[in-house]
Amino acid sequence: MLVRAAIAFLLAALVAVGSVARAEDLTPRKQALLLLRVLVYDRNLKLRARDAVRVAIAFRAGDRRSEAERDEFVAAFEAVAREVVAAGLPIEVAAVPYHDAADFEARLRAMAPTGLYVCARLDQSVKEIARISRSNAVLSAAGSKEMVEAGLAIGLVNRGLRAGVVVNLSGARGEGADLDAALLGIAEVIP
């Protein structure tokens, strides 16, 4: 119970970081920390993760801006992984290029990640990525509400002067997550 209270406090503190910063100030590191904390609210995390919390960073191969975003997020997750654990498990990160749906699904299945962060330049492929993440029980996340509304499970959104968490509840459940009420109580929930 004390651990959940500490996690709730940390999540609230991370969301509050956005209250003194604009959305563009949400660095990849801050997003990595927040998304890892959101993953901890999945009561099925240890079953899904087994020996490590693996996070895949999906990016559009051949797109320089997407590859730069991939590099920023991989570096952020690697830095965070050296400092924290998630639910007592180590954190691993790997980039997964999106060429087409079949190739992406094969790569995702081989990696067997717990979470999937989708880079912004994949906005045109979100519905297909959401379908793949559901069929492979991978909790998906992105940095925009629009991508969550299009089918991904978790997102960070700009609330004016603060950041917030958006949860696509049916998407998260479809991906095998059982999100704790403490997270849902502070998030914007899309049924």
Protein Blocks (a to p, Z undefined) as FASTA:
>chain_A
ZZmmmmmmmmmmmmmmmmmpcfklmcfklmmmmmmmmmmmpmklmmmnomaccdddddde
hiaklmmmmmmmmmmmmmmmmmmceehiacdddddddfbfmlmmmmmmmnopabdcddfk
lmmmmmmmmmmmmmnopacddfbfklmmnopabdcddehjaccddddfklmmmnopacdf
klmmmpccdZZ
